[in-house]
Amino acid sequence: MKVKVQKIDGKASGDIELNDGVFGVEPRADILHRVVTWQLENRRGTARPTRERSDVARTGAKFGRQKGSGNARHGDRGAPIFIGGGKAHGARKREFEQSLNKKIRALGLKMALSSKAKDGLVVVDSLELADVKTKALKGHFEKNGWSGKVLVIDGESVNDGFKKAAGNLPGVNVLPAMGANVYDILKHDTLVLTKDAIEKLEGRFNG
C-alpha cells in the first residue's frame, strides 16, 4: 500500500510503501473489542485492602466475665467495636487483570493500524520543528486540517521539541512507537506516524 508523505507544515515529501501485513489487515470488531477490554481491565486500580476481624493480631480469649461486670458481653478484642479491632465490612482486594494471547494482541494492533490506514492516517517524514512553539504547531495542525483528537507516534523516542510544543494543545497526544496500543489509536480521530514510527512498527511484527 503506497501513501503520500508530507512534512509537518503540510508540504509534500514523496511516497512510502506500507506493509500490507501490518496496515492492510481487514479489521474485525470482535478482535478489537477483546483487545480494548483487556487493556482497560488491566488498567483498573484496586482498593487497598483493610484488615477484617480475622486478620488482626489480637487475642481470641474472652477477656471479661460474661455476667456481673455491668458492661456488655464480649468475646475477644478483635471485634470491630474496639480500637485496634478489625474493620467491619472493609474493602477487599480485587483482581481485574485478564490474560490475552500474544497473537491476538498483535492482531488487534495490526487491525487498529489498518482501520486508520483506510481513513485517518497521516505520514510525516519527521517531527522536527523550525519554530518550537505551541502557537506555530497549532497553525500547522489547522493548515493540515487535523482537528479533534490527534495521536502522534514517533520512532524510538518522541522528538523533544515537538513534545514540548504539543504539550498545551488540547486533544493532542504523543507516543513513542513502543507505546502504540489499540485503545489510544482507536479513540483518536487522526493518527500521525513518522517514517521512523512505521519502520519500528513494521519491525515489531516482522522481527
PyMOL CGO cylinders between C-alpha atoms (Angstrom):
from pymol import cmd
from pymol.cgo import CYLINDER

trace = [
    CYLINDER, 0.00, 0.00, 0.00, 1.50, 3.32, -1.10, 0.3, 1, 1, 1, 1, 1, 1,
    CYLINDER, 1.50, 3.32, -1.10, 0.68, 6.53, 0.80, 0.3, 1, 1, 1, 1, 1, 1,
    CYLINDER, 0.68, 6.53, 0.80, 1.90, 10.08, 0.49, 0.3, 1, 1, 1, 1, 1, 1,
    CYLINDER, 1.90, 10.08, 0.49, 4.41, 11.51, 2.94, 0.3, 1, 1, 1, 1, 1, 1,
    CYLINDER, 4.41, 11.51, 2.94, 4.32, 15.15, 4.00, 0.3, 1, 1, 1, 1, 1, 1,
    CYLINDER, 4.32, 15.15, 4.00, 6.31, 17.47, 6.19, 0.3, 1, 1, 1, 1, 1, 1,
    CYLINDER, 6.31, 17.47, 6.19, 4.83, 18.71, 9.45, 0.3, 1, 1, 1, 1, 1, 1,
    CYLINDER, 4.83, 18.71, 9.45, 3.99, 22.03, 7.76, 0.3, 1, 1, 1, 1, 1, 1,
    CYLINDER, 3.99, 22.03, 7.76, 1.92, 20.25, 5.09, 0.3, 1, 1, 1, 1, 1, 1,
    CYLINDER, 1.92, 20.25, 5.09, 4.40, 20.28, 2.18, 0.3, 1, 1, 1, 1, 1, 1,
    CYLINDER, 4.40, 20.28, 2.18, 4.67, 17.08, 0.14, 0.3, 1, 1, 1, 1, 1, 1,
    CYLINDER, 4.67, 17.08, 0.14, 7.69, 14.88, 0.80, 0.3, 1, 1, 1, 1, 1, 1,
    CYLINDER, 7.69, 14.88, 0.80, 7.32, 11.86, -1.51, 0.3, 1, 1, 1, 1, 1, 1,
    CYLINDER, 7.32, 11.86, -1.51, 5.68, 8.47, -1.00, 0.3, 1, 1, 1, 1, 1, 1,
    CYLINDER, 5.68, 8.47, -1.00, 6.18, 5.45, 1.24, 0.3, 1, 1, 1, 1, 1, 1,
    CYLINDER, 6.18, 5.45, 1.24, 5.19, 1.82, 0.79, 0.3, 1, 1, 1, 1, 1, 1,
    CYLINDER, 5.19, 1.82, 0.79, 3.32, 0.40, 3.79, 0.3, 1, 1, 1, 1, 1, 1,
    CYLINDER, 3.32, 0.40, 3.79, 3.47, -3.29, 4.61, 0.3, 1, 1, 1, 1, 1, 1,
    CYLINDER, 3.47, -3.29, 4.61, 0.07, -4.85, 3.81, 0.3, 1, 1, 1, 1, 1, 1,
    CYLINDER, 0.07, -4.85, 3.81, 0.64, -7.40, 6.56, 0.3, 1, 1, 1, 1, 1, 1,
    CYLINDER, 0.64, -7.40, 6.56, 0.53, -4.55, 9.11, 0.3, 1, 1, 1, 1, 1, 1,
    CYLINDER, 0.53, -4.55, 9.11, -1.54, -1.80, 7.50, 0.3, 1, 1, 1, 1, 1, 1,
    CYLINDER, -1.54, -1.80, 7.50, -3.72, -3.85, 5.15, 0.3, 1, 1, 1, 1, 1, 1,
    CYLINDER, -3.72, -3.85, 5.15, -5.46, -6.26, 7.53, 0.3, 1, 1, 1, 1, 1, 1,
    CYLINDER, -5.46, -6.26, 7.53, -9.26, -6.36, 7.43, 0.3, 1, 1, 1, 1, 1, 1,
    CYLINDER, -9.26, -6.36, 7.43, -10.46, -5.12, 10.88, 0.3, 1, 1, 1, 1, 1, 1,
    CYLINDER, -10.46, -5.12, 10.88, -12.75, -7.32, 12.96, 0.3, 1, 1, 1, 1, 1, 1,
    CYLINDER, -12.75, -7.32, 12.96, -14.89, -5.76, 15.67, 0.3, 1, 1, 1, 1, 1, 1,
    CYLINDER, -14.89, -5.76, 15.67, -14.70, -8.83, 17.93, 0.3, 1, 1, 1, 1, 1, 1,
    CYLINDER, -14.70, -8.83, 17.93, -10.87, -8.88, 17.97, 0.3, 1, 1, 1, 1, 1, 1,
    CYLINDER, -10.87, -8.88, 17.97, -10.64, -5.11, 18.59, 0.3, 1, 1, 1, 1, 1, 1,
    CYLINDER, -10.64, -5.11, 18.59, -13.23, -5.40, 21.37, 0.3, 1, 1, 1, 1, 1, 1,
    CYLINDER, -13.23, -5.40, 21.37, -11.28, -8.18, 23.08, 0.3, 1, 1, 1, 1, 1, 1,
    CYLINDER, -11.28, -8.18, 23.08, -8.01, -6.24, 22.99, 0.3, 1, 1, 1, 1, 1, 1,
    CYLINDER, -8.01, -6.24, 22.99, -9.55, -2.95, 24.18, 0.3, 1, 1, 1, 1, 1, 1,
    CYLINDER, -9.55, -2.95, 24.18, -11.37, -4.75, 27.02, 0.3, 1, 1, 1, 1, 1, 1,
    CYLINDER, -11.37, -4.75, 27.02, -8.11, -6.46, 28.01, 0.3, 1, 1, 1, 1, 1, 1,
    CYLINDER, -8.11, -6.46, 28.01, -6.28, -3.13, 28.05, 0.3, 1, 1, 1, 1, 1, 1,
    CYLINDER, -6.28, -3.13, 28.05, -8.89, -1.29, 30.10, 0.3, 1, 1, 1, 1, 1, 1,
    CYLINDER, -8.89, -1.29, 30.10, -9.36, -4.12, 32.62, 0.3, 1, 1, 1, 1, 1, 1,
    CYLINDER, -9.36, -4.12, 32.62, -5.62, -4.29, 33.24, 0.3, 1, 1, 1, 1, 1, 1,
    CYLINDER, -5.62, -4.29, 33.24, -5.54, -0.53, 33.88, 0.3, 1, 1, 1, 1, 1, 1,
    CYLINDER, -5.54, -0.53, 33.88, -8.09, -0.76, 36.67, 0.3, 1, 1, 1, 1, 1, 1,
    CYLINDER, -8.09, -0.76, 36.67, -6.81, 0.06, 40.13, 0.3, 1, 1, 1, 1, 1, 1,
    CYLINDER, -6.81, 0.06, 40.13, -7.89, -1.87, 43.19, 0.3, 1, 1, 1, 1, 1, 1,
    CYLINDER, -7.89, -1.87, 43.19, -8.91, -0.62, 46.62, 0.3, 1, 1, 1, 1, 1, 1,
    CYLINDER, -8.91, -0.62, 46.62, -6.29, -1.03, 49.34, 0.3, 1, 1, 1, 1, 1, 1,
    CYLINDER, -6.29, -1.03, 49.34, -7.50, -3.97, 51.41, 0.3, 1, 1, 1, 1, 1, 1,
    CYLINDER, -7.50, -3.97, 51.41, -8.34, -3.39, 55.06, 0.3, 1, 1, 1, 1, 1, 1,
    CYLINDER, -8.34, -3.39, 55.06, -7.86, -5.87, 57.88, 0.3, 1, 1, 1, 1, 1, 1,
    CYLINDER, -7.86, -5.87, 57.88, -11.05, -7.54, 58.99, 0.3, 1, 1, 1, 1, 1, 1,
    CYLINDER, -11.05, -7.54, 58.99, -11.77, -9.30, 62.24, 0.3, 1, 1, 1, 1, 1, 1,
    CYLINDER, -11.77, -9.30, 62.24, -9.94, -12.47, 61.25, 0.3, 1, 1, 1, 1, 1, 1,
    CYLINDER, -9.94, -12.47, 61.25, -6.86, -10.52, 60.08, 0.3, 1, 1, 1, 1, 1, 1,
    CYLINDER, -6.86, -10.52, 60.08, -5.94, -8.51, 63.18, 0.3, 1, 1, 1, 1, 1, 1,
    CYLINDER, -5.94, -8.51, 63.18, -3.38, -9.92, 65.62, 0.3, 1, 1, 1, 1, 1, 1,
    CYLINDER, -3.38, -9.92, 65.62, -5.28, -9.78, 68.89, 0.3, 1, 1, 1, 1, 1, 1,
    CYLINDER, -5.28, -9.78, 68.89, -6.08, -12.41, 71.47, 0.3, 1, 1, 1, 1, 1, 1,
    CYLINDER, -6.08, -12.41, 71.47, -9.14, -14.52, 70.87, 0.3, 1, 1, 1, 1, 1, 1,
    CYLINDER, -9.14, -14.52, 70.87, -9.55, -15.29, 74.56, 0.3, 1, 1, 1, 1, 1, 1,
    CYLINDER, -9.55, -15.29, 74.56, -12.61, -13.98, 76.37, 0.3, 1, 1, 1, 1, 1, 1,
    CYLINDER, -12.61, -13.98, 76.37, -11.27, -11.02, 78.34, 0.3, 1, 1, 1, 1, 1, 1,
    CYLINDER, -11.27, -11.02, 78.34, -14.05, -10.42, 80.85, 0.3, 1, 1, 1, 1, 1, 1,
    CYLINDER, -14.05, -10.42, 80.85, -16.76, -12.20, 82.77, 0.3, 1, 1, 1, 1, 1, 1,
    CYLINDER, -16.76, -12.20, 82.77, -19.96, -12.99, 80.91, 0.3, 1, 1, 1, 1, 1, 1,
    CYLINDER, -19.96, -12.99, 80.91, -22.13, -11.61, 83.72, 0.3, 1, 1, 1, 1, 1, 1,
    CYLINDER, -22.13, -11.61, 83.72, -21.80, -9.28, 86.68, 0.3, 1, 1, 1, 1, 1, 1,
    CYLINDER, -21.80, -9.28, 86.68, -19.50, -6.55, 85.29, 0.3, 1, 1, 1, 1, 1, 1,
    CYLINDER, -19.50, -6.55, 85.29, -22.31, -4.19, 84.33, 0.3, 1, 1, 1, 1, 1, 1,
    CYLINDER, -22.31, -4.19, 84.33, -20.87, -3.99, 80.80, 0.3, 1, 1, 1, 1, 1, 1,
    CYLINDER, -20.87, -3.99, 80.80, -21.88, -5.62, 77.54, 0.3, 1, 1, 1, 1, 1, 1,
    CYLINDER, -21.88, -5.62, 77.54, -20.90, -9.18, 76.77, 0.3, 1, 1, 1, 1, 1, 1,
    CYLINDER, -20.90, -9.18, 76.77, -17.77, -9.52, 74.62, 0.3, 1, 1, 1, 1, 1, 1,
    CYLINDER, -17.77, -9.52, 74.62, -15.82, -12.44, 73.23, 0.3, 1, 1, 1, 1, 1, 1,
    CYLINDER, -15.82, -12.44, 73.23, -12.48, -11.06, 72.03, 0.3, 1, 1, 1, 1, 1, 1,
    CYLINDER, -12.48, -11.06, 72.03, -10.63, -7.80, 71.39, 0.3, 1, 1, 1, 1, 1, 1,
    CYLINDER, -10.63, -7.80, 71.39, -10.61, -8.30, 67.60, 0.3, 1, 1, 1, 1, 1, 1,
    CYLINDER, -10.61, -8.30, 67.60, -14.24, -7.19, 67.37, 0.3, 1, 1, 1, 1, 1, 1,
    CYLINDER, -14.24, -7.19, 67.37, -14.82, -4.11, 65.16, 0.3, 1, 1, 1, 1, 1, 1,
    CYLINDER, -14.82, -4.11, 65.16, -16.19, -2.01, 68.03, 0.3, 1, 1, 1, 1, 1, 1,
    CYLINDER, -16.19, -2.01, 68.03, -12.79, -1.94, 69.78, 0.3, 1, 1, 1, 1, 1, 1,
    CYLINDER, -12.79, -1.94, 69.78, -9.88, 0.31, 68.91, 0.3, 1, 1, 1, 1, 1, 1,
    CYLINDER, -9.88, 0.31, 68.91, -7.37, -1.93, 67.15, 0.3, 1, 1, 1, 1, 1, 1,
    CYLINDER, -7.37, -1.93, 67.15, -10.05, -4.38, 66.15, 0.3, 1, 1, 1, 1, 1, 1,
    CYLINDER, -10.05, -4.38, 66.15, -10.85, -5.47, 62.62, 0.3, 1, 1, 1, 1, 1, 1,
    CYLINDER, -10.85, -5.47, 62.62, -12.76, -3.33, 60.14, 0.3, 1, 1, 1, 1, 1, 1,
    CYLINDER, -12.76, -3.33, 60.14, -16.37, -4.37, 59.70, 0.3, 1, 1, 1, 1, 1, 1,
    CYLINDER, -16.37, -4.37, 59.70, -17.21, -4.99, 56.03, 0.3, 1, 1, 1, 1, 1, 1,
    CYLINDER, -17.21, -4.99, 56.03, -13.88, -3.48, 54.97, 0.3, 1, 1, 1, 1, 1, 1,
    CYLINDER, -13.88, -3.48, 54.97, -12.58, -3.04, 51.42, 0.3, 1, 1, 1, 1, 1, 1,
    CYLINDER, -12.58, -3.04, 51.42, -11.23, -6.24, 49.95, 0.3, 1, 1, 1, 1, 1, 1,
    CYLINDER, -11.23, -6.24, 49.95, -8.55, -6.62, 47.32, 0.3, 1, 1, 1, 1, 1, 1,
    CYLINDER, -8.55, -6.62, 47.32, -9.99, -7.42, 43.90, 0.3, 1, 1, 1, 1, 1, 1,
    CYLINDER, -9.99, -7.42, 43.90, -8.05, -8.60, 40.87, 0.3, 1, 1, 1, 1, 1, 1,
    CYLINDER, -8.05, -8.60, 40.87, -9.17, -7.37, 37.46, 0.3, 1, 1, 1, 1, 1, 1,
    CYLINDER, -9.17, -7.37, 37.46, -6.21, -8.49, 35.38, 0.3, 1, 1, 1, 1, 1, 1,
    CYLINDER, -6.21, -8.49, 35.38, -7.01, -10.59, 32.34, 0.3, 1, 1, 1, 1, 1, 1,
    CYLINDER, -7.01, -10.59, 32.34, -4.73, -12.66, 30.15, 0.3, 1, 1, 1, 1, 1, 1,
    CYLINDER, -4.73, -12.66, 30.15, -4.83, -12.42, 26.39, 0.3, 1, 1, 1, 1, 1, 1,
    CYLINDER, -4.83, -12.42, 26.39, -2.91, -14.44, 23.83, 0.3, 1, 1, 1, 1, 1, 1,
    CYLINDER, -2.91, -14.44, 23.83, 0.05, -12.53, 22.39, 0.3, 1, 1, 1, 1, 1, 1,
    CYLINDER, 0.05, -12.53, 22.39, -1.05, -13.34, 18.84, 0.3, 1, 1, 1, 1, 1, 1,
    CYLINDER, -1.05, -13.34, 18.84, -4.47, -11.78, 19.47, 0.3, 1, 1, 1, 1, 1, 1,
    CYLINDER, -4.47, -11.78, 19.47, -2.85, -8.65, 20.92, 0.3, 1, 1, 1, 1, 1, 1,
    CYLINDER, -2.85, -8.65, 20.92, -0.59, -8.33, 17.87, 0.3, 1, 1, 1, 1, 1, 1,
    CYLINDER, -0.59, -8.33, 17.87, -3.51, -8.93, 15.51, 0.3, 1, 1, 1, 1, 1, 1,
    CYLINDER, -3.51, -8.93, 15.51, -5.56, -6.28, 17.31, 0.3, 1, 1, 1, 1, 1, 1,
    CYLINDER, -5.56, -6.28, 17.31, -2.81, -3.69, 16.86, 0.3, 1, 1, 1, 1, 1, 1,
    CYLINDER, -2.81, -3.69, 16.86, -2.49, -4.54, 13.16, 0.3, 1, 1, 1, 1, 1, 1,
    CYLINDER, -2.49, -4.54, 13.16, -6.25, -4.14, 12.75, 0.3, 1, 1, 1, 1, 1, 1,
    CYLINDER, -6.25, -4.14, 12.75, -6.27, -0.80, 14.58, 0.3, 1, 1, 1, 1, 1, 1,
    CYLINDER, -6.27, -0.80, 14.58, -3.48, 0.50, 12.32, 0.3, 1, 1, 1, 1, 1, 1,
    CYLINDER, -3.48, 0.50, 12.32, -5.26, -0.87, 9.25, 0.3, 1, 1, 1, 1, 1, 1,
    CYLINDER, -5.26, -0.87, 9.25, -8.54, 0.84, 10.20, 0.3, 1, 1, 1, 1, 1, 1,
    CYLINDER, -8.54, 0.84, 10.20, -6.70, 4.16, 10.39, 0.3, 1, 1, 1, 1, 1, 1,
    CYLINDER, -6.70, 4.16, 10.39, -4.88, 3.45, 7.13, 0.3, 1, 1, 1, 1, 1, 1,
    CYLINDER, -4.88, 3.45, 7.13, -8.32, 3.35, 5.46, 0.3, 1, 1, 1, 1, 1, 1,
    CYLINDER, -8.32, 3.35, 5.46, -9.35, 6.67, 6.97, 0.3, 1, 1, 1, 1, 1, 1,
    CYLINDER, -9.35, 6.67, 6.97, -7.46, 8.93, 9.35, 0.3, 1, 1, 1, 1, 1, 1,
    CYLINDER, -7.46, 8.93, 9.35, -3.79, 8.06, 8.76, 0.3, 1, 1, 1, 1, 1, 1,
    CYLINDER, -3.79, 8.06, 8.76, -1.18, 10.73, 8.02, 0.3, 1, 1, 1, 1, 1, 1,
    CYLINDER, -1.18, 10.73, 8.02, 2.51, 10.00, 7.43, 0.3, 1, 1, 1, 1, 1, 1,
    CYLINDER, 2.51, 10.00, 7.43, 5.13, 12.70, 8.05, 0.3, 1, 1, 1, 1, 1, 1,
    CYLINDER, 5.13, 12.70, 8.05, 8.84, 12.49, 7.40, 0.3, 1, 1, 1, 1, 1, 1,
    CYLINDER, 8.84, 12.49, 7.40, 9.78, 13.69, 10.90, 0.3, 1, 1, 1, 1, 1, 1,
    CYLINDER, 9.78, 13.69, 10.90, 8.59, 15.85, 13.81, 0.3, 1, 1, 1, 1, 1, 1,
    CYLINDER, 8.59, 15.85, 13.81, 11.40, 18.39, 13.51, 0.3, 1, 1, 1, 1, 1, 1,
    CYLINDER, 11.40, 18.39, 13.51, 10.07, 21.93, 14.03, 0.3, 1, 1, 1, 1, 1, 1,
    CYLINDER, 10.07, 21.93, 14.03, 11.73, 25.10, 12.77, 0.3, 1, 1, 1, 1, 1, 1,
    CYLINDER, 11.73, 25.10, 12.77, 9.90, 27.07, 15.46, 0.3, 1, 1, 1, 1, 1, 1,
    CYLINDER, 9.90, 27.07, 15.46, 9.42, 25.12, 18.68, 0.3, 1, 1, 1, 1, 1, 1,
    CYLINDER, 9.42, 25.12, 18.68, 6.33, 26.96, 19.89, 0.3, 1, 1, 1, 1, 1, 1,
    CYLINDER, 6.33, 26.96, 19.89, 2.79, 25.83, 20.60, 0.3, 1, 1, 1, 1, 1, 1,
    CYLINDER, 2.79, 25.83, 20.60, 1.29, 28.65, 18.53, 0.3, 1, 1, 1, 1, 1, 1,
    CYLINDER, 1.29, 28.65, 18.53, 3.35, 27.68, 15.47, 0.3, 1, 1, 1, 1, 1, 1,
    CYLINDER, 3.35, 27.68, 15.47, 2.45, 24.00, 15.83, 0.3, 1, 1, 1, 1, 1, 1,
    CYLINDER, 2.45, 24.00, 15.83, -1.23, 24.84, 16.23, 0.3, 1, 1, 1, 1, 1, 1,
    CYLINDER, -1.23, 24.84, 16.23, -1.00, 26.72, 12.93, 0.3, 1, 1, 1, 1, 1, 1,
    CYLINDER, -1.00, 26.72, 12.93, 0.45, 23.63, 11.22, 0.3, 1, 1, 1, 1, 1, 1,
    CYLINDER, 0.45, 23.63, 11.22, -2.37, 21.48, 12.60, 0.3, 1, 1, 1, 1, 1, 1,
    CYLINDER, -2.37, 21.48, 12.60, -5.03, 23.90, 11.36, 0.3, 1, 1, 1, 1, 1, 1,
    CYLINDER, -5.03, 23.90, 11.36, -3.38, 24.12, 7.94, 0.3, 1, 1, 1, 1, 1, 1,
    CYLINDER, -3.38, 24.12, 7.94, -3.30, 20.32, 7.65, 0.3, 1, 1, 1, 1, 1, 1,
    CYLINDER, -3.30, 20.32, 7.65, -6.91, 20.02, 8.82, 0.3, 1, 1, 1, 1, 1, 1,
    CYLINDER, -6.91, 20.02, 8.82, -6.02, 17.91, 11.85, 0.3, 1, 1, 1, 1, 1, 1,
    CYLINDER, -6.02, 17.91, 11.85, -8.93, 18.60, 14.14, 0.3, 1, 1, 1, 1, 1, 1,
    CYLINDER, -8.93, 18.60, 14.14, -10.47, 16.71, 17.04, 0.3, 1, 1, 1, 1, 1, 1,
    CYLINDER, -10.47, 16.71, 17.04, -8.28, 14.18, 18.81, 0.3, 1, 1, 1, 1, 1, 1,
    CYLINDER, -8.28, 14.18, 18.81, -4.86, 13.62, 17.23, 0.3, 1, 1, 1, 1, 1, 1,
    CYLINDER, -4.86, 13.62, 17.23, -2.41, 10.87, 18.18, 0.3, 1, 1, 1, 1, 1, 1,
    CYLINDER, -2.41, 10.87, 18.18, 1.19, 11.38, 17.03, 0.3, 1, 1, 1, 1, 1, 1,
    CYLINDER, 1.19, 11.38, 17.03, 3.56, 8.39, 17.14, 0.3, 1, 1, 1, 1, 1, 1,
    CYLINDER, 3.56, 8.39, 17.14, 7.30, 8.80, 16.64, 0.3, 1, 1, 1, 1, 1, 1,
    CYLINDER, 7.30, 8.80, 16.64, 10.14, 6.27, 16.48, 0.3, 1, 1, 1, 1, 1, 1,
    CYLINDER, 10.14, 6.27, 16.48, 12.40, 5.17, 19.35, 0.3, 1, 1, 1, 1, 1, 1,
    CYLINDER, 12.40, 5.17, 19.35, 11.51, 8.30, 21.33, 0.3, 1, 1, 1, 1, 1, 1,
    CYLINDER, 11.51, 8.30, 21.33, 9.38, 11.37, 20.70, 0.3, 1, 1, 1, 1, 1, 1,
    CYLINDER, 9.38, 11.37, 20.70, 11.13, 14.46, 19.36, 0.3, 1, 1, 1, 1, 1, 1,
    CYLINDER, 11.13, 14.46, 19.36, 11.70, 16.72, 22.40, 0.3, 1, 1, 1, 1, 1, 1,
    CYLINDER, 11.70, 16.72, 22.40, 10.84, 19.97, 20.62, 0.3, 1, 1, 1, 1, 1, 1,
    CYLINDER, 10.84, 19.97, 20.62, 7.59, 18.59, 19.22, 0.3, 1, 1, 1, 1, 1, 1,
    CYLINDER, 7.59, 18.59, 19.22, 6.63, 17.04, 22.56, 0.3, 1, 1, 1, 1, 1, 1,
    CYLINDER, 6.63, 17.04, 22.56, 7.18, 20.37, 24.29, 0.3, 1, 1, 1, 1, 1, 1,
    CYLINDER, 7.18, 20.37, 24.29, 5.22, 22.34, 21.67, 0.3, 1, 1, 1, 1, 1, 1,
    CYLINDER, 5.22, 22.34, 21.67, 2.32, 19.85, 21.65, 0.3, 1, 1, 1, 1, 1, 1,
    CYLINDER, 2.32, 19.85, 21.65, 2.07, 19.71, 25.44, 0.3, 1, 1, 1, 1, 1, 1,
    CYLINDER, 2.07, 19.71, 25.44, -0.52, 22.50, 25.67, 0.3, 1, 1, 1, 1, 1, 1,
    CYLINDER, -0.52, 22.50, 25.67, -2.59, 21.56, 22.63, 0.3, 1, 1, 1, 1, 1, 1,
    CYLINDER, -2.59, 21.56, 22.63, -5.92, 20.04, 23.76, 0.3, 1, 1, 1, 1, 1, 1,
    CYLINDER, -5.92, 20.04, 23.76, -6.72, 16.65, 22.26, 0.3, 1, 1, 1, 1, 1, 1,
    CYLINDER, -6.72, 16.65, 22.26, -3.16, 16.06, 21.02, 0.3, 1, 1, 1, 1, 1, 1,
    CYLINDER, -3.16, 16.06, 21.02, -1.20, 13.12, 22.43, 0.3, 1, 1, 1, 1, 1, 1,
    CYLINDER, -1.20, 13.12, 22.43, 2.26, 11.87, 21.53, 0.3, 1, 1, 1, 1, 1, 1,
    CYLINDER, 2.26, 11.87, 21.53, 3.76, 8.40, 21.99, 0.3, 1, 1, 1, 1, 1, 1,
    CYLINDER, 3.76, 8.40, 21.99, 6.93, 6.54, 21.01, 0.3, 1, 1, 1, 1, 1, 1,
    CYLINDER, 6.93, 6.54, 21.01, 6.42, 3.55, 18.69, 0.3, 1, 1, 1, 1, 1, 1,
    CYLINDER, 6.42, 3.55, 18.69, 6.85, 1.15, 21.62, 0.3, 1, 1, 1, 1, 1, 1,
    CYLINDER, 6.85, 1.15, 21.62, 3.81, 2.71, 23.31, 0.3, 1, 1, 1, 1, 1, 1,
    CYLINDER, 3.81, 2.71, 23.31, 1.45, 2.26, 20.34, 0.3, 1, 1, 1, 1, 1, 1,
    CYLINDER, 1.45, 2.26, 20.34, -1.69, 0.49, 21.51, 0.3, 1, 1, 1, 1, 1, 1,
    CYLINDER, -1.69, 0.49, 21.51, -5.15, -0.35, 20.19, 0.3, 1, 1, 1, 1, 1, 1,
    CYLINDER, -5.15, -0.35, 20.19, -7.20, 1.75, 22.62, 0.3, 1, 1, 1, 1, 1, 1,
    CYLINDER, -7.20, 1.75, 22.62, -5.31, 5.01, 22.02, 0.3, 1, 1, 1, 1, 1, 1,
    CYLINDER, -5.31, 5.01, 22.02, -5.25, 4.52, 18.24, 0.3, 1, 1, 1, 1, 1, 1,
    CYLINDER, -5.25, 4.52, 18.24, -8.99, 3.89, 18.02, 0.3, 1, 1, 1, 1, 1, 1,
    CYLINDER, -8.99, 3.89, 18.02, -10.11, 6.70, 20.32, 0.3, 1, 1, 1, 1, 1, 1,
    CYLINDER, -10.11, 6.70, 20.32, -8.32, 9.40, 18.27, 0.3, 1, 1, 1, 1, 1, 1,
    CYLINDER, -8.32, 9.40, 18.27, -9.74, 10.86, 15.07, 0.3, 1, 1, 1, 1, 1, 1,
    CYLINDER, -9.74, 10.86, 15.07, -6.38, 11.24, 13.32, 0.3, 1, 1, 1, 1, 1, 1,
    CYLINDER, -6.38, 11.24, 13.32, -3.25, 9.08, 13.56, 0.3, 1, 1, 1, 1, 1, 1,
    CYLINDER, -3.25, 9.08, 13.56, 0.03, 10.74, 12.58, 0.3, 1, 1, 1, 1, 1, 1,
    CYLINDER, 0.03, 10.74, 12.58, 3.00, 8.43, 12.05, 0.3, 1, 1, 1, 1, 1, 1,
    CYLINDER, 3.00, 8.43, 12.05, 6.57, 9.38, 11.29, 0.3, 1, 1, 1, 1, 1, 1,
    CYLINDER, 6.57, 9.38, 11.29, 8.73, 7.31, 8.93, 0.3, 1, 1, 1, 1, 1, 1,
    CYLINDER, 8.73, 7.31, 8.93, 10.68, 6.11, 11.99, 0.3, 1, 1, 1, 1, 1, 1,
    CYLINDER, 10.68, 6.11, 11.99, 7.43, 5.01, 13.64, 0.3, 1, 1, 1, 1, 1, 1,
    CYLINDER, 7.43, 5.01, 13.64, 6.41, 2.98, 10.59, 0.3, 1, 1, 1, 1, 1, 1,
    CYLINDER, 6.41, 2.98, 10.59, 9.82, 1.32, 10.49, 0.3, 1, 1, 1, 1, 1, 1,
    CYLINDER, 9.82, 1.32, 10.49, 9.59, 0.44, 14.20, 0.3, 1, 1, 1, 1, 1, 1,
    CYLINDER, 9.59, 0.44, 14.20, 6.01, -0.83, 13.97, 0.3, 1, 1, 1, 1, 1, 1,
    CYLINDER, 6.01, -0.83, 13.97, 6.70, -2.99, 10.91, 0.3, 1, 1, 1, 1, 1, 1,
    CYLINDER, 6.70, -2.99, 10.91, 9.89, -4.28, 12.51, 0.3, 1, 1, 1, 1, 1, 1,
    CYLINDER, 9.89, -4.28, 12.51, 7.94, -5.12, 15.67, 0.3, 1, 1, 1, 1, 1, 1,
    CYLINDER, 7.94, -5.12, 15.67, 5.78, -7.59, 13.76, 0.3, 1, 1, 1, 1, 1, 1,
    CYLINDER, 5.78, -7.59, 13.76, 8.32, -8.81, 11.22, 0.3, 1, 1, 1, 1, 1, 1,
    CYLINDER, 8.32, -8.81, 11.22, 11.17, -9.14, 13.68, 0.3, 1, 1, 1, 1, 1, 1,
]
cmd.load_cgo(trace, "trace")
